[in-house]
Amino acid sequence: MMDWPPQSPDLNPIMQMWGELENKLDRIYSTFKRKKSCFQVTAFCQENEHNYEAPNMQNKKCGKATWTVIFEDSVDKDALRSLKPLQSPPPPPSFKVVQRKQRIVCLILDVSGSMEGSRILQQQQAATHFLRNIIEDQARVGIVALSTFASTLSPLTTIDSDTARENLIKSLPKVASGLTKMCLGLSQGLQVLFYDSGDAFGYEIIFLTDGEATDNIAGCAPSAIQSGAIIHTLAFSDIYYSMQKCAMLKTSNQLMDAFASLTLSTGDYINEPLESVGARTSDWFNGTVSVDQTVGNKTSFVIIYEISFPSVYIQSPSGSVYTQTNMSHDVSQKTVTLNIPGTTEPGDWKYSIQTTILQALTLTVTSQAAQADVPPITVKTHMNQQFSDGTKPMIVFAEVSQSKPTIKYPFIEHNLSMAVWFLMGVVSLISILVQLNHPKPPVFEEPLDVGNFTRTDIGESFEVKLSGTAPPNFPPNRITDLSAVIQEDTVLLNWTAPGEDLDQGTAKSYEIRWSFDLKMLRFNFSNGYSVNTTAVSPQKARSVEQHSFNLNITIQNGTTLFFAVQSEDKQNAKSETSNIAQASKILSGPKPSGISNPDMNLTGLVISLCVVTMLICFIVVFAVKHRKLSAQSDMALIVTNECQNNLYA
């Protein structure tokens, strides 16, 4: 309720009421802001503190407290349990250079006798792709060859033009012979790096070899590590080497992917491998690559063939077709390259490669960020374990993210990122907010619809050693996306189908149960009320499952029920209990007499203002007309009186 403005000839009543209305609106908006504020997170929940009914991602994907996930489900759970609180304050932090502003890389390439033939060619193809399309401008690159002796093929060279890139490519080794003296090669590579500034902190070595060292690598590896150089080791062999990082490579595609995956971004530079596929065929090799809006600069299509030059056709989303006349052909390296000028058109690019003889064909597509202020979508992969005896499944984790631009303050750095984890075909979303020392200011960002996208990343290596017995049977994977809806007295459930073994194949059957008590269903699934699932036939893994049914009770208004599912395979092995889905039956009732919706309050205030304004205008017009009529009556009365006085005079 607003008070009528005081009467004053100098006061505009409409402006007075408008000002009061604005004050009320400001108070409403302030209330909204207070209600939307977030509480600060200070600790992880213990099991007895966790709210299992909260409709958040933690319950949907994990169904348990964060502390429980860390200490019971983590791959480091055994080490974490043995940790003890610090008896004294931690020592002050120390800092060292891990990557310099300018990227400095030394390629150490194995040219020993075992590299002769296809291996030296594949090494040349991959290194050429790295130098021509992957390594960023203004980086410095040197090349060292190792065999019985080690030699510098090119000192550190600044990549400031296409000519510099091509000169480095010409320096790549083409002949293989001799022994594999790894220590000599490593020492020579460090000398190339030391020559630049006297140390190697933050510099990089890409070390590719195909066989075991003929010298004592254990004797020189510690000094190389102490040098501070970042050493990437690629083992082009069936043998796993005990060095920092190793990728098992047998095809040209994998070797090129390995070189591309070692790229470290500096500044706003990021090069993304969009696609990496291959096939052995004597006919057509077709496919599609999705180029999204976050990439598009310096896009290249590289085709490698095994024997003879194939016919290549690449079509843009708008229909433009590129053929061999638009591509460069390197006969010695058996590669065909298409470089798209400018920014690549976003959308689905189609490729068709035809060969008339049986041979291996591979395609690698890379691209850089389209805009400096829009980070591209990236993918990183890792394994859940490095060694396996077959008793536990090997799980590949893929982290797909688009990091937001960093907002910098004096001595402070904020970063926002979104990560999507794919675990056995099931997607889980995690939002990460890192905040240091200072409250984060409001950031207004428009969502970017990137459309379809493809990314490729080479996975970590792992070793599997099986005993004489057959590997155990794995149960179906846990369902993590169960959802429930109650419509009148019907319950509708949705979930993604698991497999016979984890996320492969087709499960045999489902067991669905429900309860009024969430915790009981979570910890004592078999005690829940059973749902008849004889009509449910499991579909192939990753299919969408739906099941609707009526409960044998009348569902009252306001009732909340909880649902869970287990799946079973042909060997009667059961999966873990799914996430707990909850649903409530809410019937619409009569609307309250008062308006509680803030938007309705605003609408009512605006309508009231319009009505009051019209009423004021009407009163003012009526008052003016009334005054005019009164004035005319007074004048007529005065004139009449004067006339009468004149007559009597």
Secondary structure, DSSP 8 states (H G I E B T S, - for coil): --------TT--HHHHHHHHHHHHHHHHHHHHHHHT------S---TTT--TT--SHHHHHT-S-HHHIIIIISTTHHHHHT----SS---------SS-SS-EEEEEEE-SGGGTTHHHHHHHHHHHHIIIIIS-TT-EEEEEEESSSEEEEEEEEE--SHHHHHHHHHTS-----S---HHHHHHHHHHHHHHHHS--TT-EEEEEESS--SS-HHHHHHHHHHTT-EEEEEE-SSS--SSS---B--SHHHHHHHHHHT----TT--EEEEEEEEEEESSEEEEEEEE-TTEEEEEEEEEEESSS--EEEEE-TTS-EE-GGGSEEETTTTEEEEE--SB---EEEEEEEE-SS-EEEEEEEEEEESBTTB---EEEEEES-SEE-SSS---EEEEEE-----EEETTEEEEEEEEEEEETTEEEEEEEEE--SS-------------S----------EE---SS------B------EEEEETTEEEEEEE---SBBTBSB-SEEEEEEES-HHHHHH-GGGSEEE--TT----BTT-EEEEEEE-SS---TT-EEEEEEEEE-TT--B------EEEE--------SS---HHHHHHHHHHHHHHHHHHHHHHHHHHHHHHHHHHHHHHHHHHHHHHHHHHH-
